[in-house]
Amino acid sequence: MKLQESDLNPIIFGHAPEPLLVVLSGPSGVGKDSALMRMRELGFP
């Protein structure tokens, strides 16, 4: 299966990504805050 350019991450091409809703859900103590902090460190979303 060949990837189309539209399948690739728009950030790589310098385009603004489309809005994205991310829901972090789970019981207490599973690392939701840690996941959110890591996503922020990586600049995502």
DRENDRENFI-525868 format. One record per atom (N, C-alpha, C): atom name; chain; residue number from 1; x, y, z; residue in three letters. Coordinates in Angstrom, 2 decimals. Example, Ala and Ser with C-alpha at 12.3 -4.5 7.8 and 13.67 -1.06 7.14 Angstrom:
atome,chaine,num,east,north,up,residu
N,A,1,13.19,-5.69,7.80,ALA;
CA,A,1,12.30,-4.50,7.80,ALA;
C,A,1,13.20,-3.30,7.80,ALA;
N,A,2,12.85,-2.25,7.08,SER;
CA,A,2,13.67,-1.06,7.14,SER;
C,A,2,12.90,0.03,7.87,SER;
This chain:
atome,chaine,num,east,north,up,residu
N,A,1,0.84,-1.18,0.00,MET;
CA,A,1,0.00,0.00,0.00,MET;
C,A,1,0.88,1.24,0.00,MET;
N,A,2,0.70,2.09,-0.96,LYS;
CA,A,2,1.50,3.30,-1.09,LYS;
C,A,2,0.81,4.46,-0.36,LYS;
N,A,3,1.59,5.20,0.42,LEU;
CA,A,3,1.03,6.35,1.13,LEU;
C,A,3,0.85,7.53,0.20,LEU;
N,A,4,-0.23,8.21,0.36,GLN;
CA,A,4,-0.48,9.45,-0.36,GLN;
C,A,4,0.09,10.60,0.46,GLN;
N,A,5,0.42,11.70,-0.19,GLU;
CA,A,5,0.93,12.86,0.53,GLU;
C,A,5,-0.08,13.32,1.57,GLU;
N,A,6,-1.37,13.17,1.28,SER;
CA,A,6,-2.41,13.59,2.22,SER;
C,A,6,-2.44,12.73,3.47,SER;
N,A,7,-1.82,11.54,3.44,ASP;
CA,A,7,-1.78,10.66,4.60,ASP;
C,A,7,-0.65,11.03,5.56,ASP;
N,A,8,0.27,11.87,5.12,LEU;
CA,A,8,1.42,12.20,5.93,LEU;
C,A,8,1.12,13.34,6.90,LEU;
N,A,9,1.93,13.46,7.91,ASN;
CA,A,9,1.76,14.49,8.93,ASN;
C,A,9,1.93,15.88,8.30,ASN;
N,A,10,0.93,16.76,8.42,PRO;
CA,A,10,1.02,18.09,7.80,PRO;
C,A,10,2.11,18.96,8.42,PRO;
N,A,11,2.50,18.68,9.66,ILE;
CA,A,11,3.53,19.49,10.32,ILE;
C,A,11,4.86,19.34,9.59,ILE;
N,A,12,5.13,18.15,9.05,ILE;
CA,A,12,6.38,17.90,8.33,ILE;
C,A,12,6.50,18.85,7.14,ILE;
N,A,13,5.39,19.16,6.50,PHE;
CA,A,13,5.39,20.02,5.32,PHE;
C,A,13,5.20,21.49,5.67,PHE;
N,A,14,5.18,21.82,6.97,GLY;
CA,A,14,5.05,23.22,7.39,GLY;
C,A,14,3.64,23.75,7.35,GLY;
N,A,15,2.65,22.87,7.24,HIS;
CA,A,15,1.26,23.28,7.22,HIS;
C,A,15,0.67,23.17,8.63,HIS;
N,A,16,-0.26,24.05,8.93,ALA;
CA,A,16,-0.94,23.96,10.22,ALA;
C,A,16,-1.85,22.73,10.22,ALA;
N,A,17,-1.80,21.93,11.28,PRO;
CA,A,17,-2.67,20.77,11.34,PRO;
C,A,17,-4.13,21.18,11.56,PRO;
N,A,18,-5.04,20.32,11.17,GLU;
CA,A,18,-6.45,20.57,11.42,GLU;
C,A,18,-6.70,20.43,12.92,GLU;
N,A,19,-7.75,21.07,13.43,PRO;
CA,A,19,-8.06,20.93,14.86,PRO;
C,A,19,-8.26,19.45,15.23,PRO;
N,A,20,-7.83,19.11,16.43,LEU;
CA,A,20,-7.91,17.73,16.88,LEU;
C,A,20,-8.36,17.71,18.33,LEU;
N,A,21,-9.38,16.94,18.63,LEU;
CA,A,21,-9.84,16.76,20.00,LEU;
C,A,21,-9.20,15.50,20.56,LEU;
N,A,22,-8.49,15.65,21.67,VAL;
CA,A,22,-7.86,14.51,22.32,VAL;
C,A,22,-8.51,14.33,23.68,VAL;
N,A,23,-8.99,13.13,23.97,VAL;
CA,A,23,-9.62,12.82,25.25,VAL;
C,A,23,-8.73,11.82,25.97,VAL;
N,A,24,-8.25,12.21,27.14,LEU;
CA,A,24,-7.48,11.29,27.99,LEU;
C,A,24,-8.42,10.82,29.09,LEU;
N,A,25,-8.70,9.54,29.10,SER;
CA,A,25,-9.66,9.00,30.04,SER;
C,A,25,-9.09,7.75,30.69,SER;
N,A,26,-9.37,7.60,31.97,GLY;
CA,A,26,-8.94,6.42,32.69,GLY;
C,A,26,-9.08,6.64,34.18,GLY;
N,A,27,-8.97,5.59,34.95,PRO;
CA,A,27,-9.09,5.73,36.40,PRO;
C,A,27,-7.90,6.50,36.98,PRO;
N,A,28,-8.07,6.93,38.21,SER;
CA,A,28,-7.00,7.70,38.84,SER;
C,A,28,-5.74,6.85,38.97,SER;
N,A,29,-4.60,7.51,38.79,GLY;
CA,A,29,-3.32,6.84,38.99,GLY;
C,A,29,-2.76,6.12,37.79,GLY;
N,A,30,-3.37,6.26,36.61,VAL;
CA,A,30,-2.86,5.54,35.45,VAL;
C,A,30,-1.93,6.37,34.57,VAL;
N,A,31,-1.77,7.68,34.89,GLY;
CA,A,31,-0.80,8.49,34.16,GLY;
C,A,31,-1.39,9.46,33.16,GLY;
N,A,32,-2.63,9.87,33.34,LYS;
CA,A,32,-3.23,10.84,32.41,LYS;
C,A,32,-2.46,12.15,32.42,LYS;
N,A,33,-2.13,12.65,33.61,ASP;
CA,A,33,-1.37,13.90,33.69,ASP;
C,A,33,0.02,13.75,33.09,ASP;
N,A,34,0.66,12.62,33.30,SER;
CA,A,34,1.98,12.37,32.72,SER;
C,A,34,1.91,12.35,31.20,SER;
N,A,35,0.88,11.71,30.67,ALA;
CA,A,35,0.71,11.67,29.22,ALA;
C,A,35,0.47,13.07,28.67,ALA;
N,A,36,-0.36,13.85,29.35,LEU;
CA,A,36,-0.63,15.22,28.91,LEU;
C,A,36,0.63,16.07,28.95,LEU;
N,A,37,1.41,15.97,30.02,MET;
CA,A,37,2.66,16.74,30.11,MET;
C,A,37,3.63,16.35,29.00,MET;
N,A,38,3.74,15.07,28.70,ARG;
CA,A,38,4.65,14.61,27.63,ARG;
C,A,38,4.18,15.12,26.28,ARG;
N,A,39,2.87,15.10,26.05,MET;
CA,A,39,2.34,15.62,24.79,MET;
C,A,39,2.67,17.10,24.65,MET;
N,A,40,2.57,17.85,25.74,ARG;
CA,A,40,2.91,19.28,25.70,ARG;
C,A,40,4.39,19.48,25.43,ARG;
N,A,41,5.25,18.65,26.03,GLU;
CA,A,41,6.69,18.74,25.78,GLU;
C,A,41,7.00,18.53,24.30,GLU;
N,A,42,6.27,17.63,23.68,LEU;
CA,A,42,6.49,17.31,22.27,LEU;
C,A,42,5.79,18.29,21.33,LEU;
N,A,43,4.99,19.21,21.91,GLY;
CA,A,43,4.29,20.18,21.09,GLY;
C,A,43,3.06,19.62,20.42,GLY;
N,A,44,2.50,18.58,21.01,PHE;
CA,A,44,1.31,17.95,20.44,PHE;
C,A,44,0.23,17.90,21.48,PHE;
N,A,45,-0.97,18.24,21.21,PRO;
CA,A,45,-1.49,18.84,19.99,PRO;
C,A,45,-1.22,20.31,19.94,PRO;
